[in-house]
Amino acid sequence: MRAGEDSPALWITAPRRAEIRPSQVSPQPDDCVIDTLYTGISRGTERLVYEGQIPESEYQTMRAPLQEGEFPFPVKYGYSAVGRVAQGPQAGQVVFALHPHQARFACPAAMAVPVPDTVPPARAVLAANMETALSILWDAQVQPGDRVAVVGAGTVGALAGYLAARIPGTETCLIDLAPERAALANALGCGFAPPGEAPGGADVVIHASASDAGLATALALAGTEATVIEASWFGARATTVNLGGAFHQRRLRLIASQVGRIPAHRAARWSHRRRLEMALHLLDNPALDALISGESTFADLPRDYGAILEAPGTLCHRVRHDG
């Protein structure tokens, strides 16, 4: 391709407004050029960006790896792209990259991670969410035989439950207000309960609903000296954490989990690349297709984007790039 060629990309230009704008593709000597096949919408974080809810104090920490523009607007945001390498050392390979929604893009070759042959490209858009779920499990340190409660069966919560349920002997329950998530839980090998019927006494509780009520439920379900992992991010919104009642008497541990770092007990051996490679390998299961809740064409994305982010039933929404 010619240096400086433009490619259409989705830009968030103002609160609740998105449009396709040209973005320059100017590969550097160590870059590869990728023709996008699919991108995935990460509803939680992208909704906060779309609504302008990123706190100013977190403008730098919340940058996507290959983001363009600056918070709050205009910004090109996203981190789940699957495409075929058109130019570079991996030419012809299908790869995953932490890149926003764009038809063709350049990125450092080291950031283009091959998609395993056993994982369809259309499912590989879940890799960023799976990486987050893997990091949550590392922070939670779930052990064989544990009772695990996951409050909030969105994409990340469901994937965390899926991983926990595969540790021998665990009893893993997804907890959500939406009764239709029971079928999702069953597909992923987990139990299901609405908040008022969830079993207590959990060894580990993972909170992923990004709501005050969900966090209160998570604390209530934790057994004595149990660990509660806060995997949600509330953005600029304040939240109430009830540390009264039995919180201290039960000696609960409340731990924040965030994918931007490798947990300290793994950091000496694991890199971000190794973790992402593992996340891709963990997608080798057709059951995970249940997490794709819809699909749009890239050309229709400016029209559909707001509705996708605001729909409570959205899990991972896949965007198809027809080239």
C-alpha atoms as a printed R data frame, in Angstrom:
    type eleno elety resid chain resno       x       y      z
1   ATOM     1    CA   MET     A     1   0.000   0.000  0.000
2   ATOM     2    CA   ARG     A     2   1.049   3.612 -0.410
3   ATOM     3    CA   ALA     A     3   2.482   5.384  2.647
4   ATOM     4    CA   GLY     A     4  -0.094   7.678  4.200
5   ATOM     5    CA   GLU     A     5  -3.138   5.982  2.644
6   ATOM     6    CA   ASP     A     6  -6.419   6.647  4.492
7   ATOM     7    CA   SER     A     7  -8.718   3.983  5.898
8   ATOM     8    CA   PRO     A     8 -12.202   4.499  7.393
9   ATOM     9    CA   ALA     A     9 -12.387   4.254 11.190
10  ATOM    10    CA   LEU     A    10 -15.036   4.822 13.851
11  ATOM    11    CA   TRP     A    11 -14.474   7.990 15.889
12  ATOM    12    CA   ILE     A    12 -16.436   9.099 18.944
13  ATOM    13    CA   THR     A    13 -16.694  12.844 18.321
14  ATOM    14    CA   ALA     A    14 -18.961  14.095 21.131
15  ATOM    15    CA   PRO     A    15 -21.143  12.619 23.895
16  ATOM    16    CA   ARG     A    16 -23.300   9.884 22.306
17  ATOM    17    CA   ARG     A    17 -22.120  10.672 18.803
18  ATOM    18    CA   ALA     A    18 -20.002   8.441 16.568
19  ATOM    19    CA   GLU     A    19 -19.042   8.772 12.926
20  ATOM    20    CA   ILE     A    20 -16.747   7.217 10.364
21  ATOM    21    CA   ARG     A    21 -13.720   9.364  9.578
22  ATOM    22    CA   PRO     A    22 -10.597   8.672  7.534
23  ATOM    23    CA   SER     A    23  -7.520   7.656  9.521
24  ATOM    24    CA   GLN     A    24  -4.073   7.619  8.034
25  ATOM    25    CA   VAL     A    25  -2.311   4.267  7.714
26  ATOM    26    CA   SER     A    26   1.424   4.955  7.762
27  ATOM    27    CA   PRO     A    27   3.333   1.767  8.595
28  ATOM    28    CA   GLN     A    28   6.726   2.091 10.255
29  ATOM    29    CA   PRO     A    29   9.606  -0.293  9.410
30  ATOM    30    CA   ASP     A    30   8.658  -2.769 12.168
31  ATOM    31    CA   ASP     A    31   4.912  -2.609 11.499
32  ATOM    32    CA   CYS     A    32   2.547  -4.912  9.702
33  ATOM    33    CA   VAL     A    33  -0.550  -3.818  7.799
34  ATOM    34    CA   ILE     A    34  -3.775  -5.671  8.604
35  ATOM    35    CA   ASP     A    35  -7.018  -5.927  6.657
36  ATOM    36    CA   THR     A    36  -9.717  -6.179  9.284
37  ATOM    37    CA   LEU     A    37 -12.155  -9.086  9.244
38  ATOM    38    CA   TYR     A    38 -14.001  -8.425 12.515
39  ATOM    39    CA   THR     A    39 -13.914  -6.122 15.496
40  ATOM    40    CA   GLY     A    40 -15.700  -6.601 18.803
41  ATOM    41    CA   ILE     A    41 -17.503  -3.994 20.880
42  ATOM    42    CA   SER     A    42 -16.636  -4.131 24.568
43  ATOM    43    CA   ARG     A    43 -19.903  -2.712 25.902
44  ATOM    44    CA   GLY     A    44 -18.842  -1.632 29.394
45  ATOM    45    CA   THR     A    45 -15.755   0.418 28.610
46  ATOM    46    CA   GLU     A    46 -16.845   1.663 25.196
47  ATOM    47    CA   ARG     A    47 -20.117   2.893 26.674
48  ATOM    48    CA   LEU     A    48 -18.222   4.991 29.230
49  ATOM    49    CA   VAL     A    49 -16.105   6.482 26.427
50  ATOM    50    CA   TYR     A    50 -19.202   7.083 24.255
51  ATOM    51    CA   GLU     A    51 -20.947   8.922 27.096
52  ATOM    52    CA   GLY     A    52 -17.872  10.940 28.079
53  ATOM    53    CA   GLN     A    53 -17.653   9.241 31.491
54  ATOM    54    CA   ILE     A    54 -13.884   8.691 31.626
55  ATOM    55    CA   PRO     A    55 -12.587  10.657 34.661
56  ATOM    56    CA   GLU     A    56  -9.984  13.247 33.731
57  ATOM    57    CA   SER     A    57  -7.636  11.684 36.292
58  ATOM    58    CA   GLU     A    58  -7.690   8.446 34.242
59  ATOM    59    CA   TYR     A    59  -7.230   9.882 30.740
60  ATOM    60    CA   GLN     A    60  -3.795   8.301 30.428
61  ATOM    61    CA   THR     A    61  -4.396   5.013 32.255
62  ATOM    62    CA   MET     A    62  -7.529   4.291 30.190
63  ATOM    63    CA   ARG     A    63  -5.914   4.817 26.805
64  ATOM    64    CA   ALA     A    64  -6.336   1.836 24.532
65  ATOM    65    CA   PRO     A    65  -2.980   0.496 23.270
66  ATOM    66    CA   LEU     A    66  -3.467   1.777 19.696
67  ATOM    67    CA   GLN     A    67  -5.923   4.588 20.407
68  ATOM    68    CA   GLU     A    68  -5.878   7.832 18.436
69  ATOM    69    CA   GLY     A    69  -7.180  11.147 19.692
70  ATOM    70    CA   GLU     A    70  -7.521  12.248 23.298
71  ATOM    71    CA   PHE     A    71 -10.237  11.900 25.913
72  ATOM    72    CA   PRO     A    72 -12.873  13.053 26.102
73  ATOM    73    CA   PHE     A    73 -13.345  13.731 22.341
74  ATOM    74    CA   PRO     A    74 -12.662  13.149 19.514
75  ATOM    75    CA   VAL     A    75 -11.216   9.734 20.105
76  ATOM    76    CA   LYS     A    76 -10.837   6.487 18.147
77  ATOM    77    CA   TYR     A    77 -11.351   3.806 20.771
78  ATOM    78    CA   GLY     A    78 -11.530   0.019 20.921
79  ATOM    79    CA   TYR     A    79  -9.294  -2.984 21.514
80  ATOM    80    CA   SER     A    80 -10.600  -6.061 19.762
81  ATOM    81    CA   ALA     A    81  -9.640  -6.438 16.098
82  ATOM    82    CA   VAL     A    82  -9.157  -9.613 14.071
83  ATOM    83    CA   GLY     A    83  -7.722  -9.419 10.569
84  ATOM    84    CA   ARG     A    84  -5.411 -10.853  7.974
85  ATOM    85    CA   VAL     A    85  -1.884  -9.508  7.601
86  ATOM    86    CA   ALA     A    86  -1.575  -7.904  4.160
87  ATOM    87    CA   GLN     A    87   1.964  -6.597  4.549
88  ATOM    88    CA   GLY     A    88   4.730  -7.548  6.953
89  ATOM    89    CA   PRO     A    89   6.546 -10.587  8.347
90  ATOM    90    CA   GLN     A    90   3.308 -12.472  9.109
91  ATOM    91    CA   ALA     A    91   1.734 -11.882  5.684
92  ATOM    92    CA   GLY     A    92  -1.305 -14.080  5.133
93  ATOM    93    CA   GLN     A    93  -1.814 -14.955  8.813
94  ATOM    94    CA   VAL     A    94  -4.993 -14.195 10.741
95  ATOM    95    CA   VAL     A    95  -4.050 -12.194 13.828
96  ATOM    96    CA   PHE     A    96  -5.604 -10.437 16.799
97  ATOM    97    CA   ALA     A    97  -4.580  -6.893 17.740
98  ATOM    98    CA   LEU     A    98  -5.719  -4.440 20.412
99  ATOM    99    CA   HIS     A    99  -6.893  -1.905 17.829
100 ATOM   100    CA   PRO     A   100 -10.029   0.250 17.443
101 ATOM   101    CA   HIS     A   101 -12.723  -0.242 14.796
102 ATOM   102    CA   GLN     A   102 -10.987   0.436 11.466
103 ATOM   103    CA   ALA     A   103 -11.054  -1.230  8.039
104 ATOM   104    CA   ARG     A   104  -7.276  -1.403  7.562
105 ATOM   105    CA   PHE     A   105  -4.571  -0.446 10.010
106 ATOM   106    CA   ALA     A   106  -0.875  -0.663 10.784
107 ATOM   107    CA   CYS     A   107   0.523  -1.811 14.104
108 ATOM   108    CA   PRO     A   108   3.847  -3.079 15.453
109 ATOM   109    CA   ALA     A   109   4.328  -6.670 14.291
110 ATOM   110    CA   ALA     A   110   4.926  -7.691 17.916
111 ATOM   111    CA   MET     A   111   1.363  -6.609 18.766
112 ATOM   112    CA   ALA     A   112  -0.215  -8.790 16.066
113 ATOM   113    CA   VAL     A   113  -0.837 -12.102 17.840
114 ATOM   114    CA   PRO     A   114  -1.621 -15.125 15.614
115 ATOM   115    CA   VAL     A   115  -5.073 -16.615 16.069
116 ATOM   116    CA   PRO     A   116  -4.795 -20.387 16.647
117 ATOM   117    CA   ASP     A   117  -6.076 -22.568 13.819
118 ATOM   118    CA   THR     A   118  -8.601 -24.081 16.243
119 ATOM   119    CA   VAL     A   119 -10.260 -20.689 16.904
120 ATOM   120    CA   PRO     A   120 -12.493 -19.223 14.165
121 ATOM   121    CA   PRO     A   121 -11.676 -15.557 13.408
122 ATOM   122    CA   ALA     A   122 -15.286 -14.621 14.132
123 ATOM   123    CA   ARG     A   123 -14.900 -15.936 17.724
124 ATOM   124    CA   ALA     A   124 -11.445 -14.442 18.238
125 ATOM   125    CA   VAL     A   125 -13.020 -11.008 18.848
126 ATOM   126    CA   LEU     A   126 -13.587 -12.296 22.414
127 ATOM   127    CA   ALA     A   127  -9.832 -12.380 23.085
128 ATOM   128    CA   ALA     A   128  -9.601  -9.048 24.923
129 ATOM   129    CA   ASN     A   129 -12.513  -9.988 27.189
130 ATOM   130    CA   MET     A   130 -11.029 -13.445 27.777
131 ATOM   131    CA   GLU     A   131  -7.720 -11.820 28.708
132 ATOM   132    CA   THR     A   132  -9.560  -9.721 31.295
133 ATOM   133    CA   ALA     A   133 -11.345 -12.792 32.651
134 ATOM   134    CA   LEU     A   134  -8.047 -14.670 32.909
135 ATOM   135    CA   SER     A   135  -6.531 -11.791 34.868
136 ATOM   136    CA   ILE     A   136  -9.565 -11.810 37.191
137 ATOM   137    CA   LEU     A   137  -9.071 -15.538 37.875
138 ATOM   138    CA   TRP     A   138  -5.417 -14.901 38.662
139 ATOM   139    CA   ASP     A   139  -6.381 -12.164 41.132
140 ATOM   140    CA   ALA     A   140  -9.091 -14.368 42.651
141 ATOM   141    CA   GLN     A   141  -6.757 -17.381 42.983
142 ATOM   142    CA   VAL     A   142  -9.683 -19.796 42.710
143 ATOM   143    CA   GLN     A   143  -8.727 -23.229 44.055
144 ATOM   144    CA   PRO     A   144 -10.114 -26.706 43.296
145 ATOM   145    CA   GLY     A   145 -13.326 -27.304 45.210
146 ATOM   146    CA   ASP     A   146 -14.112 -23.618 45.776
147 ATOM   147    CA   ARG     A   147 -17.618 -22.215 45.703
148 ATOM   148    CA   VAL     A   148 -17.475 -19.309 43.264
149 ATOM   149    CA   ALA     A   149 -20.187 -16.685 42.782
150 ATOM   150    CA   VAL     A   150 -20.029 -14.304 39.805
151 ATOM   151    CA   VAL     A   151 -22.353 -11.312 40.120
152 ATOM   152    CA   GLY     A   152 -23.094  -9.848 36.691
153 ATOM   153    CA   ALA     A   153 -23.264 -12.189 33.696
154 ATOM   154    CA   GLY     A   154 -22.060  -9.776 31.047
155 ATOM   155    CA   THR     A   155 -19.260 -10.829 28.729
156 ATOM   156    CA   VAL     A   156 -16.426 -10.511 31.246
157 ATOM   157    CA   GLY     A   157 -18.407 -11.959 34.146
158 ATOM   158    CA   ALA     A   158 -19.595 -14.888 32.041
159 ATOM   159    CA   LEU     A   159 -16.068 -15.621 30.836
160 ATOM   160    CA   ALA     A   160 -14.746 -15.468 34.399
161 ATOM   161    CA   GLY     A   161 -17.440 -17.959 35.394
162 ATOM   162    CA   TYR     A   162 -16.571 -20.167 32.416
163 ATOM   163    CA   LEU     A   163 -12.913 -20.314 33.502
164 ATOM   164    CA   ALA     A   164 -13.756 -20.886 37.165
165 ATOM   165    CA   ALA     A   165 -16.152 -23.728 36.300
166 ATOM   166    CA   ARG     A   166 -13.295 -25.595 34.618
167 ATOM   167    CA   ILE     A   167 -11.180 -25.760 37.755
168 ATOM   168    CA   PRO     A   168 -11.761 -29.246 39.211
169 ATOM   169    CA   GLY     A   169 -14.434 -29.487 41.879
170 ATOM   170    CA   THR     A   170 -15.579 -25.874 41.777
171 ATOM   171    CA   GLU     A   171 -19.237 -24.934 42.129
172 ATOM   172    CA   THR     A   172 -19.645 -21.816 40.008
173 ATOM   173    CA   CYS     A   173 -22.852 -19.791 39.904
174 ATOM   174    CA   LEU     A   174 -23.593 -16.832 37.627
175 ATOM   175    CA   ILE     A   175 -25.927 -14.302 39.252
176 ATOM   176    CA   ASP     A   176 -27.854 -11.799 37.149
177 ATOM   177    CA   LEU     A   177 -31.126  -9.891 37.123
178 ATOM   178    CA   ALA     A   178 -31.932 -11.079 33.576
179 ATOM   179    CA   PRO     A   179 -33.548 -14.543 33.673
180 ATOM   180    CA   GLU     A   180 -32.492 -15.194 30.063
181 ATOM   181    CA   ARG     A   181 -28.883 -15.391 31.262
182 ATOM   182    CA   ALA     A   182 -29.728 -18.810 32.739
183 ATOM   183    CA   ALA     A   183 -29.382 -20.360 29.277
184 ATOM   184    CA   LEU     A   184 -25.994 -18.660 28.859
185 ATOM   185    CA   ALA     A   185 -24.833 -19.984 32.232
186 ATOM   186    CA   ASN     A   186 -25.884 -23.496 31.280
187 ATOM   187    CA   ALA     A   187 -24.027 -23.267 27.953
188 ATOM   188    CA   LEU     A   188 -20.870 -22.246 29.816
189 ATOM   189    CA   GLY     A   189 -21.084 -24.993 32.423
190 ATOM   190    CA   CYS     A   190 -22.191 -22.774 35.301
191 ATOM   191    CA   GLY     A   191 -25.182 -22.662 37.618
192 ATOM   192    CA   PHE     A   192 -27.487 -19.640 37.612
193 ATOM   193    CA   ALA     A   193 -29.539 -17.706 40.148
194 ATOM   194    CA   PRO     A   194 -31.228 -14.305 40.389
195 ATOM   195    CA   PRO     A   195 -29.752 -12.113 43.162
196 ATOM   196    CA   GLY     A   196 -32.398 -12.960 45.741
197 ATOM   197    CA   GLU     A   197 -31.923 -16.715 45.327
198 ATOM   198    CA   ALA     A   198 -28.143 -16.979 45.044
199 ATOM   199    CA   PRO     A   199 -26.379 -19.348 47.460
200 ATOM   200    CA   GLY     A   200 -24.211 -17.702 50.095
201 ATOM   201    CA   GLY     A   201 -21.049 -18.804 51.827
202 ATOM   202    CA   ALA     A   202 -18.905 -18.466 48.703
203 ATOM   203    CA   ASP     A   203 -15.141 -18.877 48.919
204 ATOM   204    CA   VAL     A   204 -14.640 -16.381 46.091
205 ATOM   205    CA   VAL     A   205 -17.046 -13.771 44.746
206 ATOM   206    CA   ILE     A   206 -16.389 -11.924 41.492
207 ATOM   207    CA   HIS     A   207 -18.358  -8.710 41.017
208 ATOM   208    CA   ALA     A   208 -18.805  -7.673 37.381
209 ATOM   209    CA   SER     A   209 -22.136  -5.821 37.241
210 ATOM   210    CA   ALA     A   210 -20.822  -2.237 37.673
211 ATOM   211    CA   SER     A   211 -23.744  -1.446 39.980
212 ATOM   212    CA   ASP     A   212 -24.086  -0.576 43.661
213 ATOM   213    CA   ALA     A   213 -26.737  -3.277 44.096
214 ATOM   214    CA   GLY     A   214 -24.474  -5.856 42.478
215 ATOM   215    CA   LEU     A   215 -21.591  -4.987 44.783
216 ATOM   216    CA   ALA     A   216 -23.881  -5.240 47.811
217 ATOM   217    CA   THR     A   217 -24.988  -8.677 46.595
218 ATOM   218    CA   ALA     A   218 -21.356  -9.738 46.122
219 ATOM   219    CA   LEU     A   219 -20.452  -8.759 49.687
220 ATOM   220    CA   ALA     A   220 -23.533 -10.530 51.051
221 ATOM   221    CA   LEU     A   221 -22.688 -13.797 49.264
222 ATOM   222    CA   ALA     A   222 -19.113 -14.004 50.555
223 ATOM   223    CA   GLY     A   223 -18.372 -16.494 53.305
224 ATOM   224    CA   THR     A   224 -16.179 -15.795 56.323
225 ATOM   225    CA   GLU     A   225 -12.662 -14.659 55.311
226 ATOM   226    CA   ALA     A   226 -13.641 -14.967 51.644
227 ATOM   227    CA   THR     A   227 -12.279 -12.875 48.777
228 ATOM   228    CA   VAL     A   228 -14.438 -10.456 46.788
229 ATOM   229    CA   ILE     A   229 -12.935  -9.381 43.467
230 ATOM   230    CA   GLU     A   230 -14.152  -6.047 42.116
231 ATOM   231    CA   ALA     A   231 -13.868  -6.534 38.358
232 ATOM   232    CA   SER     A   232 -16.240  -3.710 37.375
233 ATOM   233    CA   TRP     A   233 -15.170  -0.187 36.545
234 ATOM   234    CA   PHE     A   234 -17.574   2.615 37.380
235 ATOM   235    CA   GLY     A   235 -15.825   5.363 35.389
236 ATOM   236    CA   ALA     A   236 -16.636   8.844 36.705
237 ATOM   237    CA   ARG     A   237 -19.675   7.596 38.631
238 ATOM   238    CA   ALA     A   238 -19.457   7.459 42.434
239 ATOM   239    CA   THR     A   239 -20.504   4.226 44.102
240 ATOM   240    CA   THR     A   240 -21.612   3.254 47.578
241 ATOM   241    CA   VAL     A   241 -19.834   0.373 49.279
242 ATOM   242    CA   ASN     A   242 -21.545  -0.896 52.429
243 ATOM   243    CA   LEU     A   243 -18.746  -1.806 54.801
244 ATOM   244    CA   GLY     A   244 -21.083  -2.026 57.780
245 ATOM   245    CA   GLY     A   245 -23.089  -5.034 58.856
246 ATOM   246    CA   ALA     A   246 -21.040  -8.213 58.858
247 ATOM   247    CA   PHE     A   247 -18.257  -6.984 56.548
248 ATOM   248    CA   HIS     A   248 -15.631  -6.712 59.306
249 ATOM   249    CA   GLN     A   249 -16.939  -9.566 61.429
250 ATOM   250    CA   ARG     A   250 -16.534 -11.885 58.415
251 ATOM   251    CA   ARG     A   251 -13.051 -10.477 57.695
252 ATOM   252    CA   LEU     A   252 -13.743 -10.105 53.969
253 ATOM   253    CA   ARG     A   253 -11.052  -9.139 51.483
254 ATOM   254    CA   LEU     A   254 -12.105  -6.700 48.725
255 ATOM   255    CA   ILE     A   255  -9.594  -6.714 45.844
256 ATOM   256    CA   ALA     A   256  -9.572  -4.619 42.678
257 ATOM   257    CA   SER     A   257  -8.776  -6.423 39.424
258 ATOM   258    CA   GLN     A   258  -7.641  -4.510 36.349
259 ATOM   259    CA   VAL     A   259  -6.234  -5.983 33.157
260 ATOM   260    CA   GLY     A   260  -3.721  -3.199 32.513
261 ATOM   261    CA   ARG     A   261  -1.173  -4.883 34.789
262 ATOM   262    CA   ILE     A   262   0.023  -8.438 35.228
263 ATOM   263    CA   PRO     A   263  -0.766  -9.460 38.839
264 ATOM   264    CA   ALA     A   264   2.327  -9.242 41.020
265 ATOM   265    CA   HIS     A   265   2.495 -12.974 41.727
266 ATOM   266    CA   ARG     A   266   2.702 -13.636 37.955
267 ATOM   267    CA   ALA     A   267   4.659 -10.643 36.704
268 ATOM   268    CA   ALA     A   268   8.093 -12.289 36.944
269 ATOM   269    CA   ARG     A   269   7.083 -14.976 34.427
270 ATOM   270    CA   TRP     A   270   4.216 -13.595 32.354
271 ATOM   271    CA   SER     A   271   4.202 -10.783 29.798
272 ATOM   272    CA   HIS     A   272   1.140  -9.101 28.332
273 ATOM   273    CA   ARG     A   273   1.800 -10.962 25.077
274 ATOM   274    CA   ARG     A   274   1.968 -14.372 26.772
275 ATOM   275    CA   ARG     A   275  -1.304 -13.648 28.587
276 ATOM   276    CA   LEU     A   276  -3.027 -12.606 25.338
277 ATOM   277    CA   GLU     A   277  -1.725 -15.715 23.564
278 ATOM   278    CA   MET     A   278  -3.224 -17.832 26.340
279 ATOM   279    CA   ALA     A   279  -6.526 -15.952 26.108
280 ATOM   280    CA   LEU     A   280  -6.721 -16.808 22.400
281 ATOM   281    CA   HIS     A   281  -6.041 -20.487 23.068
282 ATOM   282    CA   LEU     A   282  -8.769 -20.508 25.729
283 ATOM   283    CA   LEU     A   283 -11.320 -19.557 23.052
284 ATOM   284    CA   ASP     A   284 -11.114 -23.062 21.549
285 ATOM   285    CA   ASN     A   285 -14.695 -23.996 22.465
286 ATOM   286    CA   PRO     A   286 -17.821 -23.485 20.318
287 ATOM   287    CA   ALA     A   287 -19.855 -22.925 23.507
288 ATOM   288    CA   LEU     A   288 -18.307 -19.453 23.683
289 ATOM   289    CA   ASP     A   289 -20.190 -18.424 20.549
290 ATOM   290    CA   ALA     A   290 -23.137 -17.863 22.907
291 ATOM   291    CA   LEU     A   291 -21.374 -14.679 24.019
292 ATOM   292    CA   ILE     A   292 -21.770 -13.073 20.579
293 ATOM   293    CA   SER     A   293 -25.109 -11.305 21.039
294 ATOM   294    CA   GLY     A   294 -25.340  -9.644 17.622
295 ATOM   295    CA   GLU     A   295 -23.509  -8.508 14.512
296 ATOM   296    CA   SER     A   296 -23.430  -5.317 12.442
297 ATOM   297    CA   THR     A   297 -21.585  -4.261  9.339
298 ATOM   298    CA   PHE     A   298 -18.907  -1.644  9.791
299 ATOM   299    CA   ALA     A   299 -20.730   0.684  7.387
300 ATOM   300    CA   ASP     A   300 -23.785   0.642  9.684
301 ATOM   301    CA   LEU     A   301 -21.821   1.091 12.902
302 ATOM   302    CA   PRO     A   302 -22.326   4.877 13.331
303 ATOM   303    CA   ARG     A   303 -26.078   4.343 13.117
304 ATOM   304    CA   ASP     A   304 -26.147   1.269 15.390
305 ATOM   305    CA   TYR     A   305 -23.426   2.088 17.916
306 ATOM   306    CA   GLY     A   306 -25.494   3.908 20.532
307 ATOM   307    CA   ALA     A   307 -28.286   1.317 20.530
308 ATOM   308    CA   ILE     A   308 -25.746  -1.511 20.846
309 ATOM   309    CA   LEU     A   309 -24.115   0.108 23.878
310 ATOM   310    CA   GLU     A   310 -27.381   0.986 25.586
311 ATOM   311    CA   ALA     A   311 -29.171  -2.350 25.074
312 ATOM   312    CA   PRO     A   312 -29.052  -4.295 28.358
313 ATOM   313    CA   GLY     A   313 -28.914  -7.598 26.468
314 ATOM   314    CA   THR     A   314 -25.681  -6.779 24.633
315 ATOM   315    CA   LEU     A   315 -22.807  -9.126 25.401
316 ATOM   316    CA   CYS     A   316 -20.049  -9.003 22.769
317 ATOM   317    CA   HIS     A   317 -21.375  -7.344 19.626
318 ATOM   318    CA   ARG     A   318 -19.372  -8.306 16.561
319 ATOM   319    CA   VAL     A   319 -18.689  -5.877 13.719
320 ATOM   320    CA   ARG     A   320 -18.135  -7.401 10.291
321 ATOM   321    CA   HIS     A   321 -15.703  -5.662  7.947
322 ATOM   322    CA   ASP     A   322 -16.457  -6.610  4.369
323 ATOM   323    CA   GLY     A   323 -13.449  -4.823  2.920
